[in-house]
Amino acid sequence: MSIIPQSPIVRERLFTVSKYLVYGLLAWNGYMFYLDESVASTITFSGGLSLSEIIEVHSGSIDTTFWIFLVILLELETYVIDDEILKRTAVKWTMIGLRTVCYAMIVYALYGYIVKTAFQSDMVPFAVANVCDVVKQNFSILLAVEDYVPLTAENCQALAGEDLYRLNGYSIIAPLDDLIYARNVARIDIVNASVWLGVVAILEVDVWYQLKGGLKGTLLRVSNILKGIFYTILFGCAVAWGYTGVLLDFGDAFVWLFAFFFIEMNLFQWQKETEKAVATA
């Protein structure tokens, strides 16, 4: 017996509920990123944040926030708003303006990932005879990406004999392997954010031609091939985060893939409705 409802109305409602649950989960993940980054900022920028440092500290939550806004706009364009309304000049340019703001902030967040990677790549040897001698100098230990603990008389013993390095200009130390690990995970952020920009660039073209009735043939095939390549890379980033133990990013990556699955389904349904309208005209 099929578990898929036979009624088109029921299927549509299930599709809509599932979609908005995923969008809600994205918002929750954005909040979790904000909490993680806020805690990390108390270590890396204990003296307070300047305006230019906000993007370095909160690149993940800024990125997620404006991606959520972008998904909402894509949802409106591909599913909610009628074609004739979308073609109105005021509506069209309002949507373009809002998406442009989102893209600007997403690119800004990508810049933040690059700055963060550079920050984690600038390492200098931490030459002290006994790391426990600097316990009272407000040093912190990097455990993982954006995960720090204060250096104490208890945990300094675990670093005895380690080849320690320090993030240049900051009171953050760790074994070299841990710092390299943090830098490599940060590089996954750069790849992931860059590829997502490629995905939405193709979706912009898709929506533009769909409104004109031209999303078909070679253009549609090329679009699907490129998006298939990009989604495969994004899946690889998710697997890489899971393999390296960055579970928040791992889970978030799969939720985003689900979210854009729904956007792609919206676009597919939109195409079918357009083809049906043309055939019956």
ABEGO torsion letter per residue (X at the ends): XBABBABAAAAAAAAAAAAAAAAAAAAAAAAAAAAAAAAAAAAABAAEBBAAAAAAAAAAAAAAAAAAAAAAAAAAAAAABBAAAAABAAAAAAAAAAAAAAAAAAAAAAAAAAAAAAAAABBBBBBBABAAAAAAAGBBBBABBGBBBBBBAAAAAAABGBBBBBBBGBBBBBBAAAAAAAAAAAAAAAAAAAAAAAAAAAAAAAAAAAAAGABBEAAAAAAAAAAAAAAAAAAAAAAAAAAAGBAAAAAAAAAAAAAAAAAAAAAAAAAAAAAAAAAAX
